[in-house]
Amino acid sequence: MAKRVRSTEKGEPAIELVDYASLEDEVPWSAAPFVPESASLGVLRDAVESCRGCPLYARATHGVLGVGPARARVMLIGEQPGDREDVEGLPFVGPAGRVLDEALEEAEIDRDEVFVTNAVKHFKWEPRGKRRIHQKPRAREVEACRPWLEAELARVRPRALVALGATAAQALLGRAFRVTKDRGRVIASPHAPIVLATHHPSVVLRAPDAASRAARRAELVADLRVIAAHLGEPSRKSREGDRIRAREP
């Protein structure tokens, strides 16, 4: 039975929360029973709202499946929804999403042609005053959510797959993988022809000073440019220029 705990901070009213630990013996520790077989992305998106595969559902507003074209050539995988994503039910719509949008634009990858998702579909958080603060998901929670990610990969079948941050990279490439050591390199993987890991955009936001933020952002953009180069397609700006020239007399 779900146990509720009262979280308090000096000067703030108590908040009643479901205790994740109290649900550990009540969940199957796998999303597999909740993932419809051979379903479209739309059906999967509806089904994830009912997932009870691990305790993280208990504090979440929404289960958040990925969004983007059903046959996107590029899939980006982050860690988990954040506060804004949990409220809206969409991935990468908060501050980290804005950093990602800017990095994709600078790398000349069309955001509208990318499928974005997360390794974990529910927001894991703890209260701090009136704010909901991100908690890193445990390996067991990431593994429980794997059937959703596998279903997305099977439907989209991207040519290029980018893991954003350590949680996503280790979910795809094994727990021994280190983003700090191997980011920006194309890695052999059964998941897609082109697989690469890079920083999660939140790393840019958490950097301690302007110089560090600029450096992390530049690394993120450089790694995304590796993907663009391997895809071998004209950039969006080039395509727009071609269309303009084609209309000229």
N, C-alpha and C positions, 0 to 999 in steps of 0.2 A: 504494500500500500504506500502511496506517495506520502512522504513526510514533508511538512512545511516548516521552514526555519524563518526566524525573524532576524533580518539584517538591519543593524543600526549604525549610524555614524553621528558623531557629536553634532548637535544642532539640527539634525534631520529626523523626520518621522520614521518609525520602523516600517520596513517593507517585508511583506510575507512572500517567501519564495519556495518553490518546490525544491527539496533537497535532491540533487542528482543521485547521490549515493543510495537513497532510499528506494530507487527504482531499479537498481542493478540486478536484482533477482527476479524482476518482473518483465524484463524485455528480452527478446531473443538474441540480442547482440548481432543481428544481421538485418539489413533492409530487404533481403531477398523475398520474404513473404509478402512484402508490400509493393514490389515492383511488377507491374503487369507484363506478361510475356508478349513479345512481338507488337508492342504498342507504339504509337506515334509519339513524337515529342510532346504534343498537346495533351495526350492522355497521361503521359508520364508526369507532366507538370501538374495536372490535377491530382494525381495519385500521391505525389510526394507530400501533399498537405496532410495526408492521413498516416504518414510513416511513424511507427513507434518502435523502430529497430534498435534504438539506443536511448538513454535517458535525456539526451539533449532536446528532444521535442518538447519537454515539459515547460521550459521557460521561453520557448520561441513563439513568435507571432505567426510566422509562416515557415513552411519548408520551401526552400528556394532552389528551383531547378535552373539550369542554364538557359540562356536566350541567344538567338542568332539564327542565321539561315540553317535549314535542315541539312544542307550539303555544303556547309562552310568549308573552305580549304584550310582555314586556320582555327584551331581551338586553343583557348587560353584557360588554364585551370589555376585558381587561387586556393586559399585555405578554407575559408568559411564565410558566410554572409556576415556583414558588420551590422551596426545598429540601424543605419538607414536602410540597408538591404532587407533586414528582418521586417521593418515596418512596411516597406513597399512591396516585398515579395519578389524583388528583382536583384540580380547580381551586379556588383560594381557600379552602383549609383551614388555612393557616398564620396568622401574626399579621396580615397584611394582610387576610385573609379575615374575621378577627374584627372588624376595624375596619369592613369593608364591611357585615357583618351588622348591626352597631350602627347604622350610617348608614342602611341600608335601613329598619330598624325605626323610627328617629326620623322618617324621611320618610314613614312609613306605607305602604311598599311591601312586600308579603308576599314574603319571600325564597323561599318554596316555589313561588312563581308566576313566578320569574325564571330565565332560562337564562344561565349564566355560563360564559365561555370566555376564551381568550387568542389574540392574534394569532400567537404562536409556540407550537408544541406541545411542544418539548423545552426543558429547563432548561439554559441556558448559564451555566457557572460556572468559577471558578478556586479553587484551594485557598488557605486562609490558616490555617495551623496545622491543626487537625482540622476546621475549618469549610469549607463550600462556599459561596463568595461569588458572588452574582449578577454577571453581566457583561451589559451592554446588548447586545442583538442588533444586528448590522449591517443596513443596509437590504436588502442582498442576501439575508440570512437571512429577514427578514420577508417579502420578496417570494416567496421559495421556498416558504414555508408558506401563502401566500394560498389555494391550492386547498382546503385544509382549512376555512378560514374561509368561503370562498364556499359550500362544501357545507353547512356548518352554517346559514348564512343562508338557503339555498334550502330546507332542511328545516323550519326553525323559522318563518321568515317573520314576524319580530316586528313589532309596530306601533311600538314605541319601541326605539331602539338607543342605548346609552350607551358611548362610548369612555372608558376609564379611563386617563388619562395620554397622553403624547406619542406613544409608539410605536403604540398602538392608534389614536389619532386620525389620525396620518399614514398608517397603513395603510388607513384608510377614506376619508380626506378629502384626501389628497395631502400631499407632504412640505413644502409651504409653510405648512401649518396650524400655528398656535401656540396651545397650550392656555392659556398665560398671557394671551393677548390675547382669545381668543374662547370661553373656558369659560363654561358656563351658558346659552349661547344656542342656540335651536333652529335647525338648519341644514338647508337644502334639500339633499337627497341621494337618489339612486336606491335606496339600500339599505333605507330604511324611511320611513314617513310622518313620524316624529318622530326626529330624530337630534341628539345633544347630546354634547359632550365635557366632562369634568371631571377633577379630580385622580385619580390612582391612589391607593388607600388607603395605599400605602407612603409617600407624601409626608407623611402625618400622622405616621407612625412615625419618619421621618427628620428631622422638624422639630427645630431646635436647643434649644427650650425649651418650657415648658408653655404659654405664651401663643401661641407660633407653632403648636403642635399644636392648640390649641383653635380658632384662626382657620382653619387648613386643614380641620379637621373640620367646622366650621360651614359653610364654603364647599361642601364635598362634600355635606353634607345639604341645603343650599339648592338645589344643582343637581339633586339627585335629586327634590326636591319639585317642581321645574319639570316633570319627567317625570310625576309623579303627577297634577299639575294638568292636563296636556295629555291624559292618559288619561281624565280625567273620571269615574273610578269612585269609589264610596265606599271609604274606607280600610278596612283589615282591622279596626281597632278599631270603626269605625262599623258594619260588618257584624256583628261579634260582639255589639255592643250591640243591634242590631235583632233578632238571634236570641233574645237574653235577654228582650227586651221581648215578643216574640211568644209566649214560653212563659209569661209572667206571666198569672195569672187576671184 
